Amino acid sequence: MRCHVATSCHVVWLFVLISGCWGQVNRLPFFTNHFFDTYLLISEDTPVGSSVTQLLARDMDNDPLVFGVSGEEASRFFAVEPDTGVVWLRQPLDRETKSEFTVEFSVSDHQGVITRKVNIQVGDVNDNAPTFHNQPYSVRILENTPVGTPIFIVNATDPDLGAGGSVLYSFQPPSQFFAIDSARGIVTVIRELDYETTQAYQLTVNATDQDKTRPLSMLANLAIIITDVQDMDPIFINLPYSTNIYEHSPPPWWRLGFPLTRAWGLRRLRRLRRLRRLRWLRRLRRLRRLRRLRRLRRLRRLRRLRRLRRLRRLRRLRQLRRLRRLRRLRRLRRLRPLRRLRRLRRLRRLRRLRRLRRRLRRLRPLRRLRRLRRLRRLRRLRRLRRLRRLRPLRRLRRLRRLRRLRRLRRLRPLRRLRRLRRLRRLRRLRRLRRLRRLRPLRRLRRLRRLRRLRRTSSLTPDAWSLGRVSPGKSGPLLSGKVLDNYWRGKS
């Protein structure tokens, strides 16, 4: 009986302990959004920074919840506010590059984490114009091509879905000789062609998608060249023809059976030559007229082509200006939420800085004391290091000064000797140069003196005695050597 009572008491205590522990167990949160079971659709023209959806979760313990997103690709395109669970876009979406994402969201109550995956599909928007393939387009056809014959197929595609992806073709402006199938892009002849009037056609093909709100289009050039066919009969010029014949005129000489006179045959040949010349002249005139006509046609075609090119340039410029305006508007729309985020971040940073400044004001006196102590220690260490460095430096400087003084004392007499030798050499060179310059001058002076002596008829007594000439007579002129010796003696 006592054992039974003891076992029943143990069971009661175990039940009490288990019930107490069960009351302390944490219950994890869970998501309540319906798109976790199906999918979430986001349009590709959603601006960056705008909210896409909001994560909703519930916790039975009423703990504060923190939301997040995991995965490298998901975090590049999407961001989650941790407190509110608002999901906003980080980068622009493009359905043509990626049409589907698998994103993993998480919710935590600081004790446990729950993660669930969502299939996000990107909705299509008509943001791509049709593109032509295998450009440039050109075709050659005969001028006798029958009406209704298909001559070329234009191909353009649009990567968008639905009505924005189906393309319609048309000529801009419409042509009188050719037509294009709006659905298939087949170009056919609708009127007879003539090479003599027009040799080529330059058409502009317009491809437009069928979007009702904002249709986009693209232009392409189609060159059709006409080749000539022999379809023109010969034409007589200068009609009507008439002439006068005498009634007794003889038959032509080639129908007679006997030879004619030589004079008559020569006249006939001259007439034939004149006729041939006239025919050649007429042919040349026709050819020149045809060439002038062709030149005029070419000039007209060139003018038309230039006008078309100017119009195309103007259209392209207008399209570019429209695109630039649209891009500016899109940038402004994208930048507005980014500016708001930047303002919020700046406000948060300012608040953090203010808090830090308050803390620093409290800690300033203690920091000043610590800084002063550190500075004093550093100054002491620097003084000691300077003294240790300067002692060997001073010794080295003293040794270098002594060595320099010894070298200078040794080198002074040697340097003086070298200077003296250099001066002597220079003086010798200067003397030699002066002598070389003076030699031709001395020779010239001697020659001039000789000439003066020869011109004069009377000589000095010394010269007479040297040349053995009497003073009253004009004897022979003295030789150069004698005069030279004479003038040396004078000098």
C-alpha positions in Angstrom: 0.0 0.0 0.0 2.8 2.4 0.8 4.6 1.6 -2.5 1.4 2.4 -4.5 1.0 5.7 -2.7 4.7 6.6 -3.4 4.5 5.8 -7.1 1.3 7.9 -7.5 3.0 10.9 -5.9 6.0 10.6 -8.3 3.6 10.6 -11.3 1.9 13.7 -10.0 5.2 15.5 -9.6 6.3 14.5 -13.1 3.0 15.9 -14.6 3.5 19.2 -12.8 7.1 19.5 -14.0 6.1 18.7 -17.7 3.3 21.2 -17.6 5.6 23.9 -16.3 8.2 23.3 -18.9 5.5 23.3 -21.7 4.5 26.8 -20.7 8.1 28.1 -21.3 8.5 26.6 -24.9 8.8 29.3 -27.7 6.4 29.0 -30.7 7.9 30.0 -34.0 6.2 32.6 -36.3 4.6 31.8 -39.7 3.8 33.7 -42.9 0.2 34.6 -43.8 0.6 35.9 -47.4 -1.3 33.9 -50.1 1.4 34.3 -52.8 3.7 31.8 -51.1 1.3 29.1 -52.3 0.9 30.5 -55.9 3.2 33.2 -57.4 3.8 36.9 -57.2 3.5 39.0 -60.4 5.6 42.2 -60.9 5.5 44.4 -64.0 8.9 45.0 -65.7 8.3 48.8 -65.8 8.1 49.0 -62.0 10.4 52.0 -61.0 13.4 51.3 -58.8 12.8 52.1 -55.1 9.1 51.5 -55.2 7.4 48.9 -52.9 6.4 45.6 -54.5 4.5 43.9 -51.7 4.5 43.5 -47.9 5.4 40.4 -46.0 2.8 39.5 -43.3 3.6 37.1 -40.5 2.1 36.1 -37.1 3.7 35.0 -33.8 1.6 33.3 -31.2 3.9 34.6 -28.4 3.6 38.2 -29.7 7.4 38.6 -30.0 8.9 41.4 -32.2 9.5 40.1 -35.7 12.4 40.8 -38.1 12.0 40.2 -41.9 14.8 39.5 -44.4 15.7 38.1 -47.8 18.4 35.5 -48.5 20.4 34.7 -51.7 22.9 36.7 -53.7 20.6 37.2 -56.8 17.5 38.0 -54.7 19.4 40.5 -52.6 20.6 42.3 -55.8 17.0 42.9 -57.1 14.9 43.0 -53.9 15.3 44.5 -50.4 13.1 44.1 -47.3 12.5 46.5 -44.5 13.3 44.4 -41.3 10.7 46.1 -39.1 7.7 46.5 -41.5 8.3 43.7 -44.0 7.9 46.0 -47.0 9.6 44.6 -50.1 11.0 47.2 -52.5 12.8 47.0 -55.8 16.6 47.6 -56.0 17.3 47.2 -59.8 15.2 47.6 -62.9 13.6 44.4 -64.2 13.6 43.1 -67.8 11.4 40.3 -68.9 13.4 39.7 -72.0 16.6 38.8 -70.0 15.0 37.1 -67.1 11.3 36.4 -66.7 11.2 34.5 -63.4 12.8 34.6 -60.0 12.8 32.2 -57.0 13.3 34.3 -53.8 13.6 33.1 -50.3 12.1 35.3 -47.5 12.7 34.8 -43.8 11.1 35.9 -40.6 12.6 35.7 -37.1 11.5 36.4 -33.5 15.1 36.5 -32.2 14.8 32.9 -31.0 14.0 31.0 -34.3 14.0 31.7 -38.0 11.4 30.5 -40.6 12.1 30.7 -44.4 9.8 30.3 -47.4 10.3 30.5 -51.1 8.2 32.6 -53.5 8.0 32.3 -57.3 8.1 35.9 -58.7 7.1 36.3 -62.4 8.0 39.4 -64.3 5.0 40.9 -66.3 5.6 42.0 -69.9 5.4 45.7 -71.0 5.7 47.0 -74.5 9.2 48.5 -74.2 11.0 47.0 -77.2 10.6 48.2 -80.8 10.6 45.7 -83.7 14.1 44.9 -85.2 14.8 44.1 -88.8 17.1 41.1 -89.7 19.6 40.7 -92.5 20.0 44.3 -93.4 20.6 46.1 -95.8 17.7 45.1 -98.2 18.2 45.3 -101.9 16.8 43.3 -104.9 17.2 43.3 -108.7 14.1 42.6 -110.9 13.4 42.7 -114.7 11.3 45.5 -116.1 8.9 42.9 -117.6 8.0 41.3 -114.2 4.3 40.6 -114.3 1.9 42.3 -111.9 1.3 40.4 -108.6 4.7 38.7 -108.5 6.3 38.5 -105.1 9.9 39.9 -105.3 11.1 40.1 -101.6 10.3 39.2 -98.0 11.0 41.6 -95.1 11.6 40.0 -91.7 11.2 41.9 -88.3 10.7 40.5 -84.8 9.6 41.9 -81.5 10.7 40.2 -78.2 7.6 41.5 -76.3 4.6 39.2 -75.6 1.0 39.5 -76.8 -0.1 42.4 -79.0 3.2 44.2 -78.4 5.1 41.2 -80.0 3.1 41.0 -83.3 4.4 43.1 -86.1 2.6 44.9 -89.0 4.4 46.1 -92.1 3.8 49.1 -94.4 5.5 51.5 -96.8 6.1 55.0 -95.6 5.1 56.8 -97.8 3.0 54.3 -99.9 4.4 53.3 -103.3 2.4 53.3 -106.6 4.3 50.3 -108.1 4.8 48.0 -105.1 2.7 46.7 -102.1 3.7 44.9 -98.9 1.7 42.3 -97.0 1.0 43.8 -93.6 1.3 40.4 -91.7 3.9 38.4 -93.7 6.1 41.2 -95.1 6.0 40.0 -98.8 6.7 42.7 -101.3 4.8 42.4 -104.6 4.5 44.3 -107.9 1.1 46.1 -108.4 1.9 48.0 -111.6 3.9 47.6 -114.8 7.5 48.8 -114.7 9.5 50.7 -117.3 13.3 50.9 -117.3 13.3 53.9 -119.6 11.4 56.0 -117.1 12.8 54.8 -113.7 15.8 52.5 -113.2 15.6 52.2 -109.3 13.2 52.6 -106.4 14.1 53.5 -102.8 11.3 52.4 -100.4 11.0 52.8 -96.6 9.5 49.9 -94.7 7.8 50.6 -91.4 7.4 47.8 -88.9 5.0 48.6 -86.0 3.8 46.4 -83.1 0.0 46.2 -82.3 0.1 47.5 -78.7 -2.9 49.8 -78.2 -1.5 52.1 -75.5 2.0 52.8 -76.8 2.9 51.2 -80.1 6.5 51.3 -81.1 7.9 51.2 -84.7 11.2 50.9 -86.6 12.2 51.9 -90.2 14.3 50.1 -92.8 15.3 50.9 -96.4 14.5 48.7 -99.4 16.4 49.3 -102.7 14.7 47.9 -105.8 16.9 48.0 -109.0 15.3 47.5 -112.4 17.2 45.7 -115.2 16.6 46.5 -118.9 14.9 44.2 -121.3 14.9 44.5 -125.1 11.3 45.7 -125.6 11.6 48.9 -127.8 11.2 48.8 -131.6 13.4 50.9 -134.0 12.0 54.4 -134.7 12.3 56.4 -138.0 13.5 59.9 -137.6 12.6 63.0 -139.8 9.5 61.5 -141.3 8.0 61.8 -144.0 10.6 61.0 -146.6 10.3 62.5 -150.2 12.5 63.2 -153.2 12.2 64.4 -156.9 13.3 62.2 -159.9 13.5 63.3 -163.6 11.4 61.2 -166.0 14.4 60.5 -168.3 16.8 59.7 -165.5 18.9 56.5 -166.1 18.5 53.5 -163.9 21.1 53.0 -161.1 24.5 51.9 -162.2 24.4 48.7 -160.2 21.4 47.5 -162.3 23.1 48.1 -165.6 25.1 45.4 -167.2 27.9 47.6 -168.5 30.4 49.8 -166.6 29.8 53.5 -166.2 32.1 56.5 -166.6 34.6 57.3 -163.9 33.2 60.7 -163.1 29.7 59.5 -162.6 30.9 56.8 -160.2 32.9 59.3 -158.2 29.9 61.5 -157.8 27.9 58.5 -156.6 30.5 57.6 -154.0 30.7 61.2 -152.7 26.9 61.2 -152.3 27.0 57.9 -150.4 29.7 59.2 -148.1 27.7 62.4 -147.4 24.7 60.2 -146.6 26.8 58.0 -144.3 28.1 61.1 -142.5 24.6 62.5 -142.1 23.5 59.2 -140.6 26.4 59.1 -138.2 25.7 62.7 -137.2 22.1 61.9 -136.6 23.0 58.8 -134.5 25.4 60.9 -132.5 22.8 63.5 -131.8 20.3 60.8 -130.7 23.0 59.3 -128.4 23.8 62.8 -126.9 20.1 63.5 -126.4 19.7 60.1 -124.6 22.7 60.8 -122.5 21.4 64.2 -121.5 18.1 62.6 -120.6 19.8 60.0 -118.5 21.9 62.6 -116.7 18.8 64.6 -116.0 17.1 61.5 -114.6 20.1 60.7 -112.5 20.2 64.2 -111.1 16.5 64.0 -110.3 17.0 60.7 -108.5 19.9 62.1 -106.6 17.9 65.1 -105.5 15.0 62.7 -104.4 17.5 60.6 -102.5 19.0 63.6 -100.8 15.5 64.9 -99.8 14.7 61.4 -98.5 17.9 61.3 -96.5 17.3 64.7 -95.0 13.7 63.7 -94.0 15.1 60.5 -92.5 17.7 62.4 -90.5 15.0 64.8 -89.2 12.8 61.8 -88.2 15.7 60.1 -86.5 16.6 63.3 -84.6 13.0 63.7 -83.5 12.9 60.0 -82.4 16.2 60.5 -80.5 14.8 63.7 -78.8 11.7 61.8 -77.8 13.7 58.9 -76.5 15.9 61.3 -74.5 12.9 63.0 -73.0 11.5 59.6 -72.0 14.8 58.5 -70.5 15.0 61.8 -68.5 11.5 61.3 -67.2 12.3 57.7 -66.3 15.5 58.7 -64.5 13.6 61.4 -62.5 11.0 58.8 -61.5 13.7 56.4 -60.5 15.6 59.1 -58.6 12.7 60.3 -56.5 12.5 57.3 -54.2 16.4 57.1 -54.1 16.5 60.8 -53.0 14.0 60.0 -50.2 16.1 57.1 -49.1 19.2 59.2 -49.1 17.4 61.9 -47.0 16.3 59.2 -44.5 19.9 57.9 -44.3 21.3 61.3 -43.8 18.9 62.0 -40.9 19.9 58.7 -39.3 23.6 59.5 -39.7 23.1 63.0 -38.2 21.3 61.4 -35.2 24.1 58.9 -34.7 26.7 61.7 -34.9 24.8 63.7 -32.3 24.8 60.8 -30.0 28.5 60.2 -30.5 29.2 63.9 -29.9 27.3 63.8 -26.6 29.4 60.8 -25.5 32.6 62.5 -26.6 31.8 65.6 -24.5 31.5 63.4 -21.4 34.8 61.6 -22.2 36.9 64.6 -23.2 38.6 65.5 -19.9 39.7 61.8 -19.4 41.0 61.6 -23.0 43.0 64.8 -22.6 44.8 63.5 -19.5 45.6 60.2 -21.4 46.8 62.2 -24.4 49.1 64.4 -22.3 50.6 61.3 -20.6 51.2 59.6 -24.0 52.8 62.8 -25.4 55.2 63.1 -22.4 56.3 59.5 -22.8 56.7 59.9 -26.6 58.8 63.1 -26.1 61.1 61.3 -23.6 61.6 58.3 -26.0 62.3 60.7 -28.9 65.0 62.6 -26.9 66.7 59.3 -25.9 66.6 58.1 -29.5 68.0 61.3 -30.8 70.9 61.2 -28.3 71.7 57.6 -29.3 71.7 58.5 -33.0 73.7 61.7 -32.7 76.7 60.3 -30.8 78.0 58.0 -33.6 77.1 60.7 -36.2 79.2 63.4 -34.4 82.2 61.0 -34.2 81.9 60.3 -37.9 81.8 64.0 -38.8 84.9 64.7 -36.8 86.8 61.9 -38.6 85.7 63.1 -42.0 86.8 66.7 -41.2 90.3 65.4 -40.2 90.6 63.3 -43.4 89.6 66.3 -45.6 92.2 68.5 -43.9 95.0 66.0 -44.5 94.0 65.5 -48.2 94.0 69.3 -48.7 97.5 69.7 -47.2 98.9 67.0 -49.4 97.2 68.2 -52.6 98.0 72.0 -52.4 101.6 71.8 -53.8 100.7 69.4 -56.5 97.8 71.6 -57.7 100.1 74.7 -57.8 102.6 72.8 -60.0 99.8 71.7 -62.4 98.5 75.3 -62.7 101.9 76.6 -63.5 102.4 74.0 -66.3 99.0 74.8 -67.8 99.8 78.5 -67.8 103.2 77.9 -69.6 101.5 75.7 -72.2 98.9 78.4 -72.8 101.5 81.1 -73.2 103.5 78.9 -75.8 100.3 78.3 -77.8 99.5 82.0 -77.8 102.9 82.9 -79.1 102.7 80.3 -81.8 99.3 81.7 -82.9 100.6 85.2 -83.0 103.6 84.2 -85.1 101.4 82.3 -87.6 99.2 85.4 -87.9 102.1 87.8 -88.4 104.1 85.9 -91.0 101.7 86.5 -94.0 101.5 90.2 -92.8 105.2 90.6 -92.8 105.5 89.1 -96.3 102.9 91.5 -97.6 104.7 94.5 -96.1 107.9 93.5 -97.8 106.3 93.1 -101.2 104.7 96.5 -100.9 108.0 98.1 -100.0 109.6 96.5 -103.1 106.9 97.8 -105.4 107.3 101.3 -104.1 111.1 101.1 -104.6 110.6 99.9 -108.2 108.2 102.7 -109.0 110.5 105.4 -107.8 113.4 106.3 -110.2 115.8 107.7 -107.6 117.3 105.5 -104.9 118.8 106.2 -101.5 122.6 106.3 -101.4 122.8 103.2 -99.3 120.7 101.3 -101.9 123.0 102.6 -104.7 126.0 101.4 -102.9 124.4 98.0 -102.4 123.2 97.7 -106.0 126.3 99.3 -107.5 124.2 102.1 -109.3 125.4 105.6 -109.9 123.4 108.3 -108.1 122.6 110.4 -111.2 121.5 107.5 -113.5 118.5 105.3 -113.5 120.0 101.9 -113.4 118.5 98.4 -113.2 116.2 97.6 -110.4 117.6 95.8 -107.4 117.0 92.2 -106.7 114.5 91.1 -103.9 117.1 89.5 -101.7 119.3 92.6 -101.7 116.4 94.9 -100.8 115.2 92.5 -98.1 118.6 92.5 -96.5 118.8 96.3 -96.8 115.5 96.9 -95.1 116.4 94.4 -92.3 119.5 96.4 -91.6 117.5 99.6 -91.6 115.1 98.1 -89.1 
